[in-house]
Amino acid sequence: MSKSFIEVSPESHFSIQNLPFGIFSTQSEPTPRVGTAIGDYAVDLKALAHAGLFDQVPEIAAKAKDIFSKSTLNLFMAQGKPVWTATRKFIQSILSSENSILRDNQALRTSVFVPLNQVKMHLPAEIGDYTDFYASKEHATNVGIMFRGKDNALQPNW
């Protein structure tokens, strides 16, 4: 199991094994952008991309600056699982205590790590459309059977 050079409390939900993607901004840079979290820090993926670090990841190299500068995760999500996996593995590798790329570059660390108490989180995705499939009688009946049994599946107000 890899260990990060960033100290992470055992109570933290954001270890090197759990790097959630999200959208954040800061007071000093109010434009929302893509990041992840480790311990008590947000990791600015836009800053990593503009520093050229993602150039080492063939699956995303050509698109990283654009993808991680967006104000939603939609473009990143559209890339698919191979890109997500390669991206997450790369981030884990540069946060690893064995990797010096970020660990030993204080200037880069200063531009990449933001204390979580200084970030504002934003809605991570732009929702283009939504359909509530619970509207059909068949679906309502199936859900009702799970909760109330076959004889009382649909309530009178349905």
Beta strands, then each sheet from edge to edge (+ up, - down):
strand 1: 21-26
strand 2: 33-38
strand 3: 41-44
strand 4: 113-115
strand 5: 119-122
sheet 1: 4+ 3- 2+ 1- 5+
end
